[in-house]
Amino acid sequence: MSFLHPNTVMKPSVLFGLSAMLLISSCSDTLVRVKPYERGHLAGPLMDPGRDPLLLTMTQHAYFSREASFGGGGLGGGGCGCN
Amino acid sequence: MKHCIASLFIFCASLAAVPAAEPTVGSIVPALSGLLPGASLPKITGKVVLVDFWASWCAPCKASFATLSRLQQKYGPKGLVVIGIGVDDEMKDYQTFVQKNQPSFTLAHDSEHKAAAFFNPATMPTSYLVDRNGTIRHIHKGFKGGKTEAEYAAEIQALLGE
């Protein structure tokens, strides 16, 4: 912890690393996170992956062909994450 | 160069600053008129207040409106005030939803998300039951039909009796 001593000058590379760390950590919460009351657009019908039955069937077929597995893609509720 | 990096460090530190804590049970609710500028709100001094955050795109919120209307009609004369705060981005969506559902309690549009940012509701809907002294006593996250309505009724009766 010697670099935290007040009389010690931090190396630019250390400062740069700390800055990057702080920036990334703040991006994860305060900058990017969508609050529950801001999810109006996510709850729109366009955000529903099952809005087009034909597209859904084709996507599931491609998934089955590629992964050799089926199902497990369902999720209850809409995009708003309500309740 | 060192000054530039030091400035960058300070800027990043300010971005990473922890935001103010949201109100929890036991917190005092500030004047809602300050959080909802321009809204027409009833006098709530000495009343039990149920503050509910809702949105037109939230299905459980729509389901909760009938319950909140019933609570207002039943307990309003005894000192309950229900205030529904809509958080829709578009005023048109807010107005259409209100006209369709015709609730019998007070509504306010939080167009700037000032109130929502202060309360920071964990989900939609979230409601805060406030006692006669302005202290949050119960927080309901989500709406689960009759179960939530029964909880509301018991808690409101207890707070009105204090």
gemmi code that builds the backbone of each chain (N, CA, C; Angstrom):
import gemmi

chains = {
    "A": [
        ("MET", (0.834, -1.213, 0.000), (0.000, 0.000, 0.000), (0.870, 1.265, 0.000)),
        ("SER", (2.151, 1.130, -0.361), (3.029, 2.300, -0.292), (2.603, 3.399, -1.264)),
        ("PHE", (1.935, 3.017, -2.388), (1.562, 4.037, -3.367), (0.448, 4.944, -2.856)),
        ("LEU", (-0.176, 4.591, -1.729), (-1.226, 5.425, -1.179), (-0.693, 6.471, -0.205)),
        ("HIS", (0.590, 6.403, 0.096), (1.160, 7.373, 1.019), (1.085, 8.769, 0.407)),
        ("PRO", (0.693, 9.782, 1.201), (0.497, 11.122, 0.626), (1.748, 11.724, 0.005)),
        ("ASN", (2.910, 11.336, 0.485), (4.145, 11.912, -0.052), (4.626, 11.192, -1.307)),
        ("THR", (3.968, 10.120, -1.645), (4.390, 9.345, -2.804), (3.627, 9.807, -4.044)),
        ("VAL", (4.364, 10.080, -5.116), (3.718, 10.479, -6.378), (3.359, 9.226, -7.158)),
        ("MET", (2.099, 9.139, -7.574), (1.664, 7.960, -8.322), (2.243, 7.990, -9.729)),
        ("LYS", (2.617, 6.842, -10.208), (3.097, 6.747, -11.578), (1.919, 6.957, -12.525)),
        ("PRO", (2.152, 7.595, -13.665), (1.055, 7.803, -14.628), (0.362, 6.507, -15.014)),
        ("SER", (1.134, 5.448, -15.156), (0.513, 4.182, -15.572), (-0.436, 3.667, -14.490)),
        ("VAL", (-0.060, 3.864, -13.216), (-0.930, 3.425, -12.114), (-2.208, 4.254, -12.112)),
        ("LEU", (-2.038, 5.575, -12.276), (-3.202, 6.459, -12.315), (-4.134, 6.101, -13.472)),
        ("PHE", (-3.492, 5.834, -14.627), (-4.290, 5.486, -15.807), (-5.070, 4.196, -15.567)),
        ("GLY", (-4.401, 3.231, -14.947), (-5.070, 1.950, -14.643), (-6.219, 2.134, -13.683)),
        ("LEU", (-6.002, 2.941, -12.640), (-7.067, 3.203, -11.668), (-8.248, 3.925, -12.328)),
        ("SER", (-7.908, 4.879, -13.212), (-8.961, 5.611, -13.924), (-9.801, 4.665, -14.756)),
        ("ALA", (-9.126, 3.798, -15.496), (-9.849, 2.840, -16.342), (-10.735, 1.938, -15.492)),
        ("MET", (-10.199, 1.510, -14.344), (-10.961, 0.626, -13.458), (-12.221, 1.336, -12.951)),
        ("LEU", (-12.044, 2.591, -12.517), (-13.187, 3.360, -12.010), (-14.219, 3.603, -13.104)),
        ("LEU", (-13.712, 3.911, -14.307), (-14.621, 4.195, -15.417), (-15.442, 2.961, -15.764)),
        ("ILE", (-14.774, 1.819, -15.812), (-15.477, 0.584, -16.157), (-16.483, 0.223, -15.068)),
        ("SER", (-16.059, 0.373, -13.806), (-16.970, 0.017, -12.709), (-18.184, 0.936, -12.687)),
        ("SER", (-18.007, 2.209, -13.040), (-19.151, 3.113, -13.035), (-20.055, 2.839, -14.222)),
        ("CYS", (-19.464, 2.366, -15.334), (-20.290, 2.030, -16.493), (-21.248, 0.906, -16.166)),
        ("SER", (-20.816, 0.022, -15.290), (-21.632, -1.153, -15.018), (-22.911, -0.814, -14.284)),
        ("ASP", (-22.964, 0.292, -13.604), (-24.162, 0.568, -12.804), (-24.786, 1.913, -13.144)),
        ("THR", (-24.083, 2.985, -12.808), (-24.734, 4.297, -12.901), (-24.964, 4.753, -14.332)),
        ("LEU", (-24.160, 4.312, -15.272), (-24.295, 4.826, -16.630), (-25.190, 3.973, -17.515)),
        ("VAL", (-25.127, 2.675, -17.364), (-25.764, 1.786, -18.326), (-27.082, 1.199, -17.839)),
        ("ARG", (-27.194, 0.942, -16.567), (-28.340, 0.194, -16.062), (-29.663, 0.920, -16.339)),
        ("VAL", (-30.606, 0.196, -16.918), (-31.926, 0.759, -17.194), (-32.794, 0.548, -15.961)),
        ("LYS", (-33.322, 1.632, -15.430), (-34.144, 1.543, -14.226), (-35.501, 0.938, -14.566)),
        ("PRO", (-36.170, 0.332, -13.574), (-37.477, -0.280, -13.855), (-38.478, 0.695, -14.468)),
        ("TYR", (-38.404, 1.966, -14.079), (-39.375, 2.934, -14.590), (-38.980, 3.487, -15.966)),
        ("GLU", (-37.853, 3.017, -16.503), (-37.422, 3.479, -17.823), (-37.587, 2.400, -18.897)),
        ("ARG", (-38.344, 1.347, -18.557), (-38.394, 0.197, -19.458), (-39.598, 0.201, -20.396)),
        ("GLY", (-40.138, 1.380, -20.644), (-41.305, 1.477, -21.523), (-41.024, 0.950, -22.914)),
        ("HIS", (-39.872, 1.291, -23.458), (-39.546, 0.845, -24.816), (-39.287, -0.662, -24.848)),
        ("LEU", (-38.724, -1.188, -23.764), (-38.464, -2.635, -23.713), (-39.765, -3.424, -23.646)),
        ("ALA", (-40.823, -2.793, -23.128), (-42.109, -3.475, -22.988), (-42.942, -3.391, -24.261)),
        ("GLY", (-42.445, -2.678, -25.272), (-43.194, -2.522, -26.515), (-43.322, -3.836, -27.266)),
        ("PRO", (-44.347, -3.952, -28.119), (-44.560, -5.197, -28.871), (-43.405, -5.539, -29.806)),
        ("LEU", (-42.663, -4.526, -30.249), (-41.534, -4.800, -31.145), (-40.418, -5.568, -30.444)),
        ("MET", (-40.393, -5.489, -29.113), (-39.341, -6.166, -28.363), (-39.689, -7.618, -28.053)),
        ("ASP", (-40.874, -8.058, -28.456), (-41.295, -9.428, -28.188), (-40.693, -10.362, -29.241)),
        ("PRO", (-39.826, -11.288, -28.858), (-39.219, -12.170, -29.859), (-40.231, -13.088, -30.538)),
        ("GLY", (-41.402, -13.250, -29.931), (-42.415, -14.132, -30.508), (-43.495, -13.382, -31.275)),
        ("ARG", (-43.209, -12.147, -31.693), (-44.255, -11.346, -32.340), (-44.592, -11.858, -33.737)),
        ("ASP", (-43.625, -12.540, -34.390), (-43.853, -13.095, -35.712), (-43.708, -14.622, -35.621)),
        ("PRO", (-44.803, -15.367, -35.702), (-44.727, -16.828, -35.522), (-43.805, -17.498, -36.541)),
        ("LEU", (-43.800, -16.996, -37.781), (-42.957, -17.606, -38.823), (-41.472, -17.398, -38.499)),
        ("LEU", (-41.144, -16.183, -38.123), (-39.756, -15.868, -37.764), (-39.318, -16.700, -36.562)),
        ("LEU", (-40.228, -16.855, -35.609), (-39.919, -17.630, -34.396), (-39.645, -19.090, -34.763)),
        ("THR", (-40.492, -19.654, -35.627), (-40.323, -21.048, -36.047), (-38.990, -21.234, -36.767)),
        ("MET", (-38.663, -20.295, -37.652), (-37.410, -20.408, -38.409), (-36.202, -20.269, -37.493)),
        ("THR", (-36.303, -19.345, -36.561), (-35.189, -19.151, -35.617), (-34.983, -20.394, -34.763)),
        ("GLN", (-36.109, -20.982, -34.325), (-36.011, -22.196, -33.497), (-35.439, -23.355, -34.308)),
        ("HIS", (-35.813, -23.409, -35.589), (-35.300, -24.482, -36.450), (-33.786, -24.332, -36.624)),
        ("ALA", (-33.348, -23.082, -36.859), (-31.909, -22.836, -37.021), (-31.167, -23.170, -35.725)),
        ("TYR", (-31.765, -22.833, -34.609), (-31.140, -23.111, -33.312), (-31.025, -24.615, -33.089)),
        ("PHE", (-32.124, -25.342, -33.426), (-32.131, -26.794, -33.251), (-31.062, -27.445, -34.134)),
        ("SER", (-30.954, -26.960, -35.394), (-29.982, -27.531, -36.336), (-28.561, -27.286, -35.867)),
        ("ARG", (-28.321, -26.123, -35.300), (-26.960, -25.747, -34.903), (-26.554, -26.363, -33.573)),
        ("GLU", (-27.476, -26.363, -32.626), (-27.128, -26.759, -31.258), (-27.527, -28.190, -30.912)),
        ("ALA", (-28.332, -28.818, -31.790), (-28.840, -30.168, -31.530), (-29.599, -30.221, -30.212)),
        ("SER", (-30.273, -29.145, -29.913), (-31.111, -29.111, -28.709), (-32.336, -28.264, -29.022)),
        ("PHE", (-33.337, -28.423, -28.199), (-34.605, -27.759, -28.507), (-35.225, -27.221, -27.219)),
        ("GLY", (-35.899, -26.096, -27.335), (-36.633, -25.537, -26.192), (-35.732, -24.764, -25.251)),
        ("GLY", (-36.296, -24.385, -24.135), (-35.516, -23.662, -23.131), (-35.376, -22.184, -23.423)),
        ("GLY", (-36.058, -21.710, -24.472), (-35.915, -20.302, -24.828), (-37.038, -19.445, -24.300)),
        ("GLY", (-37.983, -20.063, -23.624), (-39.160, -19.318, -23.155), (-38.835, -18.507, -21.925)),
        ("LEU", (-39.501, -17.398, -21.803), (-39.314, -16.534, -20.633), (-40.653, -15.902, -20.296)),
        ("GLY", (-41.050, -16.001, -19.049), (-42.330, -15.436, -18.645), (-42.313, -13.929, -18.613)),
        ("GLY", (-43.451, -13.336, -18.902), (-43.571, -11.873, -18.798), (-43.039, -11.155, -20.018)),
        ("GLY", (-43.176, -9.851, -20.020), (-42.727, -9.049, -21.140), (-41.365, -8.445, -20.871)),
        ("GLY", (-41.002, -7.473, -21.694), (-39.681, -6.878, -21.569), (-39.570, -5.879, -20.430)),
        ("CYS", (-40.709, -5.548, -19.824), (-40.652, -4.509, -18.783), (-40.106, -5.057, -17.467)),
        ("GLY", (-40.105, -6.373, -17.313), (-39.611, -6.953, -16.063), (-40.488, -6.616, -14.884)),
        ("CYS", (-41.784, -6.400, -15.159), (-42.699, -6.012, -14.088), (-42.943, -7.174, -13.126)),
        ("ASN", (-43.325, -6.797, -11.901), (-43.608, -7.768, -10.835), (-42.373, -8.605, -10.524)),
    ],
    "B": [
        ("MET", (1.469, 15.892, -18.692), (0.881, 14.556, -18.904), (0.279, 14.021, -17.601)),
        ("LYS", (1.108, 14.196, -16.528), (0.634, 13.705, -15.222), (-0.644, 14.413, -14.802)),
        ("HIS", (-0.695, 15.717, -15.105), (-1.890, 16.489, -14.735), (-3.115, 15.993, -15.493)),
        ("CYS", (-2.881, 15.662, -16.775), (-3.993, 15.167, -17.596), (-4.536, 13.873, -17.017)),
        ("ILE", (-3.638, 12.962, -16.668), (-4.067, 11.665, -16.143), (-4.720, 11.837, -14.773)),
        ("ALA", (-4.154, 12.763, -13.969), (-4.763, 13.021, -12.656), (-6.171, 13.579, -12.812)),
        ("SER", (-6.357, 14.464, -13.814), (-7.688, 15.021, -14.075), (-8.648, 13.918, -14.500)),
        ("LEU", (-8.136, 13.030, -15.366), (-8.965, 11.902, -15.823), (-9.383, 11.034, -14.641)),
        ("PHE", (-8.447, 10.834, -13.722), (-8.723, 10.021, -12.540), (-9.845, 10.661, -11.709)),
        ("ILE", (-9.751, 11.965, -11.509), (-10.786, 12.668, -10.722), (-12.145, 12.591, -11.421)),
        ("PHE", (-12.135, 12.746, -12.755), (-13.379, 12.659, -13.523), (-14.015, 11.279, -13.362)),
        ("CYS", (-13.176, 10.252, -13.478), (-13.698, 8.880, -13.359), (-14.212, 8.617, -11.948)),
        ("ALA", (-13.500, 9.150, -10.956), (-13.922, 8.957, -9.563), (-15.281, 9.595, -9.323)),
        ("SER", (-15.500, 10.764, -9.959), (-16.799, 11.428, -9.786), (-17.916, 10.623, -10.438)),
        ("LEU", (-17.600, 9.964, -11.568), (-18.614, 9.128, -12.227), (-18.948, 7.914, -11.379)),
        ("ALA", (-17.942, 7.407, -10.675), (-18.131, 6.195, -9.898), (-18.733, 6.464, -8.532)),
        ("ALA", (-18.970, 7.746, -8.231), (-19.514, 8.083, -6.911), (-20.835, 7.359, -6.671)),
        ("VAL", (-21.026, 6.894, -5.471), (-22.227, 6.143, -5.141), (-23.421, 7.096, -5.088)),
        ("PRO", (-24.523, 6.794, -5.801), (-25.683, 7.685, -5.766), (-26.358, 7.662, -4.403)),
        ("ALA", (-27.176, 8.699, -4.130), (-27.864, 8.793, -2.845), (-28.759, 7.580, -2.623)),
        ("ALA", (-28.839, 7.136, -1.363), (-29.633, 5.947, -1.053), (-31.114, 6.240, -1.239)),
        ("GLU", (-31.833, 5.221, -1.732), (-33.267, 5.393, -1.949), (-33.997, 5.251, -0.621)),
        ("PRO", (-35.218, 5.817, -0.528), (-35.961, 5.714, 0.726), (-36.343, 4.263, 1.037)),
        ("THR", (-36.263, 3.912, 2.290), (-36.641, 2.571, 2.727), (-37.654, 2.718, 3.863)),
        ("VAL", (-38.059, 1.593, 4.437), (-38.980, 1.635, 5.574), (-38.309, 2.412, 6.710)),
        ("GLY", (-39.023, 3.404, 7.227), (-38.465, 4.256, 8.276), (-38.014, 5.614, 7.757)),
        ("SER", (-37.898, 5.754, 6.424), (-37.483, 7.046, 5.858), (-38.652, 8.024, 5.879)),
        ("ILE", (-38.321, 9.281, 5.952), (-39.335, 10.333, 5.893), (-39.524, 10.747, 4.433)),
        ("VAL", (-40.778, 10.810, 4.009), (-41.077, 11.215, 2.628), (-41.068, 12.740, 2.547)),
        ("PRO", (-40.316, 13.310, 1.594), (-40.315, 14.770, 1.454), (-41.617, 15.254, 0.812)),
        ("ALA", (-41.770, 16.550, 0.710), (-42.983, 17.106, 0.095), (-43.058, 16.647, -1.363)),
        ("LEU", (-44.171, 15.980, -1.700), (-44.306, 15.449, -3.058), (-44.427, 16.559, -4.095)),
        ("SER", (-44.900, 17.725, -3.654), (-45.037, 18.842, -4.605), (-43.672, 19.250, -5.162)),
        ("GLY", (-42.631, 19.051, -4.377), (-41.288, 19.376, -4.848), (-40.783, 18.383, -5.876)),
        ("LEU", (-41.255, 17.124, -5.758), (-40.818, 16.095, -6.699), (-41.692, 16.062, -7.945)),
        ("LEU", (-42.909, 16.607, -7.826), (-43.851, 16.592, -8.956), (-44.297, 18.023, -9.254)),
        ("PRO", (-43.404, 18.836, -9.794), (-43.760, 20.236, -10.042), (-44.928, 20.351, -11.027)),
        ("GLY", (-45.893, 21.172, -10.649), (-47.036, 21.392, -11.537), (-48.191, 20.441, -11.305)),
        ("ALA", (-47.974, 19.387, -10.507), (-49.052, 18.413, -10.269), (-50.035, 18.958, -9.234)),
        ("SER", (-51.289, 18.613, -9.400), (-52.316, 19.023, -8.451), (-52.497, 17.913, -7.419)),
        ("LEU", (-51.951, 18.142, -6.242), (-51.959, 17.093, -5.214), (-52.832, 17.516, -4.031)),
        ("PRO", (-53.514, 16.563, -3.403), (-54.316, 16.900, -2.226), (-53.429, 17.130, -1.008)),
        ("LYS", (-54.024, 17.713, 0.045), (-53.267, 17.920, 1.279), (-53.107, 16.565, 1.977)),
        ("ILE", (-51.883, 16.243, 2.339), (-51.645, 14.922, 2.923), (-51.147, 15.010, 4.362)),
        ("THR", (-51.102, 16.203, 4.897), (-50.621, 16.361, 6.270), (-51.561, 15.625, 7.235)),
        ("GLY", (-51.004, 14.753, 8.033), (-51.795, 14.013, 9.009), (-52.599, 12.864, 8.422)),
        ("LYS", (-52.365, 12.542, 7.151), (-53.102, 11.453, 6.501), (-52.192, 10.252, 6.277)),
        ("VAL", (-52.825, 9.107, 6.096), (-52.090, 7.925, 5.666), (-52.061, 7.981, 4.136)),
        ("VAL", (-50.880, 7.858, 3.569), (-50.730, 8.045, 2.116), (-50.168, 6.778, 1.476)),
        ("LEU", (-50.780, 6.401, 0.368), (-50.270, 5.280, -0.423), (-49.759, 5.854, -1.740)),
        ("VAL", (-48.442, 5.859, -1.897), (-47.818, 6.393, -3.118), (-47.483, 5.208, -4.018)),
        ("ASP", (-48.092, 5.203, -5.211), (-47.923, 4.063, -6.113), (-47.290, 4.523, -7.424)),
        ("PHE", (-46.221, 3.845, -7.835), (-45.584, 4.148, -9.124), (-46.103, 3.177, -10.174)),
        ("TRP", (-46.599, 3.711, -11.275), (-47.181, 2.879, -12.330), (-46.772, 3.406, -13.700)),
        ("ALA", (-47.065, 2.602, -14.716), (-46.823, 3.025, -16.107), (-47.842, 2.339, -16.996)),
        ("SER", (-48.146, 2.955, -18.128), (-49.177, 2.409, -19.013), (-48.729, 1.092, -19.648)),
        ("TRP", (-47.411, 0.889, -19.765), (-46.896, -0.323, -20.405), (-46.737, -1.487, -19.419)),
        ("CYS", (-47.150, -1.276, -18.180), (-46.947, -2.270, -17.116), (-48.281, -2.953, -16.800)),
        ("ALA", (-48.387, -4.238, -17.178), (-49.649, -4.961, -16.996), (-50.076, -5.080, -15.519)),
        ("PRO", (-49.180, -5.415, -14.598), (-49.593, -5.499, -13.187), (-50.080, -4.146, -12.642)),
        ("CYS", (-49.544, -3.061, -13.184), (-49.987, -1.725, -12.741), (-51.460, -1.541, -13.093)),
        ("LYS", (-51.801, -1.973, -14.315), (-53.192, -1.861, -14.761), (-54.095, -2.691, -13.849)),
        ("ALA", (-53.623, -3.879, -13.498), (-54.407, -4.756, -12.624), (-54.592, -4.150, -11.236)),
        ("SER", (-53.620, -3.356, -10.805), (-53.682, -2.801, -9.447), (-54.636, -1.608, -9.335)),
        ("PHE", (-54.998, -1.013, -10.468), (-55.813, 0.201, -10.416), (-57.174, -0.020, -9.750)),
        ("ALA", (-57.804, -1.168, -10.054), (-59.116, -1.447, -9.449), (-58.982, -1.556, -7.931)),
        ("THR", (-57.920, -2.211, -7.481), (-57.678, -2.360, -6.040), (-57.446, -1.003, -5.379)),
        ("LEU", (-56.617, -0.182, -6.007), (-56.311, 1.126, -5.422), (-57.559, 2.007, -5.371)),
        ("SER", (-58.405, 1.894, -6.393), (-59.663, 2.655, -6.392), (-60.556, 2.196, -5.242)),
        ("ARG", (-60.631, 0.889, -5.067), (-61.448, 0.345, -3.961), (-60.932, 0.824, -2.603)),
        ("LEU", (-59.628, 0.804, -2.447), (-59.032, 1.233, -1.175), (-59.329, 2.706, -0.918)),
        ("GLN", (-59.224, 3.518, -1.974), (-59.496, 4.952, -1.818), (-60.952, 5.184, -1.406)),
        ("GLN", (-61.859, 4.438, -2.048), (-63.280, 4.622, -1.741), (-63.610, 4.152, -0.323)),
        ("LYS", (-62.992, 3.048, 0.083), (-63.305, 2.470, 1.395), (-62.649, 3.233, 2.548)),
        ("TYR", (-61.382, 3.572, 2.369), (-60.639, 4.170, 3.484), (-60.402, 5.678, 3.333)),
        ("GLY", (-60.804, 6.243, 2.189), (-60.625, 7.678, 1.970), (-61.282, 8.520, 3.059)),
        ("PRO", (-62.564, 8.234, 3.391), (-63.224, 9.021, 4.430), (-62.575, 8.889, 5.817)),
        ("LYS", (-61.806, 7.803, 6.006), (-61.154, 7.595, 7.310), (-59.756, 8.213, 7.367)),
        ("GLY", (-59.275, 8.737, 6.222), (-57.976, 9.424, 6.260), (-56.917, 8.856, 5.341)),
        ("LEU", (-57.316, 8.053, 4.341), (-56.325, 7.524, 3.392), (-56.330, 8.371, 2.114)),
        ("VAL", (-55.134, 8.632, 1.605), (-54.993, 9.310, 0.308), (-54.117, 8.426, -0.574)),
        ("VAL", (-54.671, 8.003, -1.712), (-53.890, 7.216, -2.675), (-53.421, 8.157, -3.780)),
        ("ILE", (-52.122, 8.136, -4.043), (-51.557, 8.967, -5.113), (-50.808, 8.050, -6.079)),
        ("GLY", (-51.299, 8.015, -7.305), (-50.651, 7.207, -8.342), (-49.738, 8.086, -9.179)),
        ("ILE", (-48.469, 7.732, -9.231), (-47.499, 8.524, -9.993), (-47.143, 7.766, -11.275)),
        ("GLY", (-47.577, 8.317, -12.403), (-47.296, 7.690, -13.698), (-45.928, 8.104, -14.202)),
        ("VAL", (-45.168, 7.142, -14.702), (-43.792, 7.432, -15.128), (-43.615, 7.309, -16.649)),
        ("ASP", (-44.719, 7.357, -17.383), (-44.626, 7.256, -18.848), (-43.779, 8.386, -19.416)),
        ("ASP", (-43.002, 8.060, -20.431), (-42.213, 9.106, -21.097), (-43.128, 10.048, -21.872)),
        ("GLU", (-44.151, 9.469, -22.505), (-45.051, 10.252, -23.354), (-46.322, 10.626, -22.605)),
        ("MET", (-46.647, 11.889, -22.625), (-47.871, 12.368, -21.983), (-49.104, 11.717, -22.611)),
        ("LYS", (-49.033, 11.466, -23.930), (-50.166, 10.867, -24.651), (-50.475, 9.470, -24.086)),
        ("ASP", (-49.451, 8.669, -23.863), (-49.647, 7.314, -23.316), (-50.279, 7.397, -21.927)),
        ("TYR", (-49.794, 8.335, -21.147), (-50.304, 8.546, -19.789), (-51.792, 8.895, -19.825)),
        ("GLN", (-52.133, 9.865, -20.684), (-53.530, 10.338, -20.740), (-54.463, 9.253, -21.268)),
        ("THR", (-54.026, 8.517, -22.281), (-54.855, 7.444, -22.844), (-55.146, 6.387, -21.783)),
        ("PHE", (-54.137, 6.037, -21.032), (-54.289, 5.021, -19.982), (-55.258, 5.507, -18.900)),
        ("VAL", (-55.125, 6.755, -18.518), (-55.996, 7.311, -17.472), (-57.448, 7.357, -17.948)),
        ("GLN", (-57.658, 7.786, -19.197), (-59.025, 7.862, -19.735), (-59.657, 6.479, -19.825)),
        ("LYS", (-58.850, 5.491, -20.125), (-59.360, 4.126, -20.277), (-59.737, 3.519, -18.930)),
        ("ASN", (-58.937, 3.785, -17.905), (-59.125, 3.108, -16.618), (-59.922, 3.912, -15.597)),
        ("GLN", (-59.978, 5.222, -15.761), (-60.806, 6.082, -14.897), (-60.652, 5.766, -13.407)),
        ("PRO", (-59.471, 5.885, -12.846), (-59.297, 5.586, -11.416), (-59.943, 6.660, -10.546)),
        ("SER", (-60.295, 6.251, -9.320), (-60.963, 7.207, -8.421), (-59.990, 7.730, -7.362)),
        ("PHE", (-58.709, 7.746, -7.692), (-57.724, 8.314, -6.772), (-56.874, 9.344, -7.512)),
        ("THR", (-56.064, 10.073, -6.758), (-55.271, 11.166, -7.342), (-54.152, 10.617, -8.219)),
        ("LEU", (-53.964, 11.264, -9.362), (-52.890, 10.857, -10.264), (-51.965, 12.042, -10.550)),
        ("ALA", (-50.722, 11.728, -10.814), (-49.758, 12.763, -11.184), (-48.802, 12.170, -12.204)),
        ("HIS", (-48.399, 12.970, -13.163), (-47.464, 12.504, -14.191), (-46.049, 12.960, -13.847)),
        ("ASP", (-45.184, 12.005, -13.649), (-43.781, 12.303, -13.329), (-43.010, 12.375, -14.645)),
        ("SER", (-43.264, 13.433, -15.398), (-42.717, 13.526, -16.763), (-41.192, 13.595, -16.770)),
        ("GLU", (-40.615, 14.172, -15.763), (-39.151, 14.317, -15.723), (-38.480, 13.200, -14.909)),
        ("HIS", (-39.286, 12.271, -14.428), (-38.776, 11.151, -13.606), (-38.047, 11.650, -12.360)),
        ("LYS", (-38.492, 12.800, -11.863), (-37.865, 13.363, -10.674), (-38.236, 12.539, -9.434)),
        ("ALA", (-39.543, 12.253, -9.316), (-40.012, 11.453, -8.170), (-39.487, 10.027, -8.272)),
        ("ALA", (-39.504, 9.473, -9.487), (-39.026, 8.093, -9.674), (-37.540, 7.985, -9.339)),
        ("ALA", (-36.780, 8.999, -9.712), (-35.342, 8.979, -9.412), (-35.109, 9.048, -7.907)),
        ("PHE", (-35.983, 9.774, -7.205), (-35.819, 9.885, -5.751), (-36.190, 8.570, -5.068)),
        ("PHE", (-37.379, 8.032, -5.406), (-37.835, 6.798, -4.742), (-37.089, 5.564, -5.271)),
        ("ASN", (-36.668, 5.629, -6.531), (-35.963, 4.518, -7.175), (-36.711, 3.194, -6.982)),
        ("PRO", (-37.956, 3.093, -7.470), (-38.744, 1.871, -7.257), (-38.036, 0.642, -7.833)),
        ("ALA", (-38.090, -0.447, -7.069), (-37.332, -1.645, -7.442), (-37.942, -2.363, -8.626)),
        ("THR", (-39.243, -2.212, -8.810), (-39.926, -2.851, -9.927), (-41.176, -2.030, -10.228)),
        ("MET", (-41.905, -2.432, -11.240), (-43.158, -1.745, -11.550), (-44.303, -2.738, -11.397)),
        ("PRO", (-45.327, -2.421, -10.622), (-45.445, -1.232, -9.788), (-44.732, -1.415, -8.448)),
        ("THR", (-44.415, -0.315, -7.815), (-43.941, -0.327, -6.429), (-44.739, 0.732, -5.680)),
        ("SER", (-45.176, 0.386, -4.472), (-45.957, 1.358, -3.698), (-45.377, 1.519, -2.306)),
        ("TYR", (-45.573, 2.708, -1.774), (-45.028, 3.079, -0.464), (-46.191, 3.513, 0.418)),
        ("LEU", (-46.350, 2.841, 1.526), (-47.407, 3.196, 2.464), (-46.800, 4.052, 3.567)),
        ("VAL", (-47.323, 5.273, 3.655), (-46.741, 6.283, 4.542), (-47.716, 6.578, 5.676)),
        ("ASP", (-47.217, 6.644, 6.894), (-48.111, 6.885, 8.036), (-48.432, 8.375, 8.204)),
        ("ARG", (-49.197, 8.691, 9.231), (-49.669, 10.075, 9.421), (-48.524, 11.050, 9.712)),
        ("ASN", (-47.380, 10.513, 10.127), (-46.224, 11.379, 10.417), (-45.291, 11.544, 9.219)),
        ("GLY", (-45.648, 10.924, 8.110), (-44.821, 11.059, 6.908), (-43.698, 10.045, 6.814)),
        ("THR", (-43.774, 8.980, 7.609), (-42.730, 7.957, 7.590), (-43.185, 6.764, 6.760)),
        ("ILE", (-42.302, 6.262, 5.908), (-42.627, 5.071, 5.113), (-42.670, 3.867, 6.055)),
        ("ARG", (-43.812, 3.172, 6.055), (-43.968, 2.031, 6.956), (-43.939, 0.688, 6.218)),
        ("HIS", (-44.412, 0.700, 4.976), (-44.425, -0.545, 4.191), (-44.097, -0.223, 2.740)),
        ("ILE", (-43.378, -1.154, 2.097), (-43.095, -1.023, 0.662), (-43.560, -2.302, -0.023)),
        ("HIS", (-44.381, -2.135, -1.064), (-44.861, -3.289, -1.832), (-44.202, -3.277, -3.201)),
        ("LYS", (-43.510, -4.366, -3.497), (-42.864, -4.477, -4.813), (-43.698, -5.422, -5.674)),
        ("GLY", (-44.235, -4.897, -6.762), (-45.095, -5.691, -7.633), (-46.519, -5.720, -7.109)),
        ("PHE", (-47.398, -6.347, -7.884), (-48.790, -6.471, -7.474), (-49.230, -7.901, -7.746)),
        ("LYS", (-49.717, -8.577, -6.692), (-50.093, -9.986, -6.816), (-51.567, -10.203, -6.481)),
        ("GLY", (-52.413, -9.364, -7.041), (-53.865, -9.528, -6.938), (-54.401, -9.458, -5.516)),
        ("GLY", (-55.256, -10.441, -5.192), (-55.943, -10.455, -3.900), (-55.006, -10.504, -2.711)),
        ("LYS", (-53.869, -11.162, -2.893), (-52.891, -11.271, -1.795), (-52.382, -9.868, -1.419)),
        ("THR", (-52.022, -9.092, -2.424), (-51.523, -7.737, -2.159), (-52.630, -6.850, -1.606)),
        ("GLU", (-53.851, -7.035, -2.129), (-54.970, -6.206, -1.658), (-55.247, -6.470, -0.171)),
        ("ALA", (-55.182, -7.738, 0.216), (-55.397, -8.078, 1.630), (-54.310, -7.475, 2.514)),
        ("GLU", (-53.088, -7.495, 2.011), (-51.973, -6.900, 2.771), (-52.168, -5.388, 2.920)),
        ("TYR", (-52.556, -4.753, 1.793), (-52.831, -3.310, 1.832), (-53.880, -2.999, 2.901)),
        ("ALA", (-54.996, -3.748, 2.854), (-56.128, -3.466, 3.742), (-55.707, -3.580, 5.211)),
        ("ALA", (-54.971, -4.654, 5.537), (-54.548, -4.859, 6.926), (-53.608, -3.739, 7.377)),
        ("GLU", (-52.676, -3.389, 6.506), (-51.692, -2.355, 6.870), (-52.345, -0.973, 6.988)),
        ("ILE", (-53.268, -0.685, 6.068), (-53.939, 0.624, 6.101), (-54.790, 0.748, 7.363)),
        ("GLN", (-55.519, -0.325, 7.686), (-56.345, -0.287, 8.898), (-55.491, -0.042, 10.132)),
        ("ALA", (-54.349, -0.713, 10.186), (-53.456, -0.543, 11.339), (-52.937, 0.893, 11.424)),
        ("LEU", (-52.556, 1.456, 10.269), (-52.010, 2.824, 10.268), (-53.089, 3.863, 10.564)),
        ("LEU", (-54.304, 3.610, 10.088), (-55.391, 4.556, 10.374), (-55.760, 4.536, 11.853)),
        ("GLY", (-55.536, 3.390, 12.488), (-55.874, 3.249, 13.904), (-54.836, 3.847, 14.831)),
        ("GLU", (-53.693, 4.209, 14.313), (-52.619, 4.740, 15.184), (-52.881, 6.183, 15.596)),
    ],
}
model = gemmi.Model(1)
for chain_id, residues in chains.items():
    chain = gemmi.Chain(chain_id)
    for i, (resn, *xyz) in enumerate(residues, 1):
        res = gemmi.Residue()
        res.name, res.seqid = resn, gemmi.SeqId(i, " ")
        for name, pos in zip(("N", "CA", "C"), xyz):
            atom = gemmi.Atom()
            atom.name, atom.element = name, gemmi.Element(name[0])
            atom.pos, atom.b_iso = gemmi.Position(*pos), 0.0
            res.add_atom(atom)
        chain.add_residue(res)
    model.add_chain(chain)
structure = gemmi.Structure()
structure.add_model(model)
structure.setup_entities()
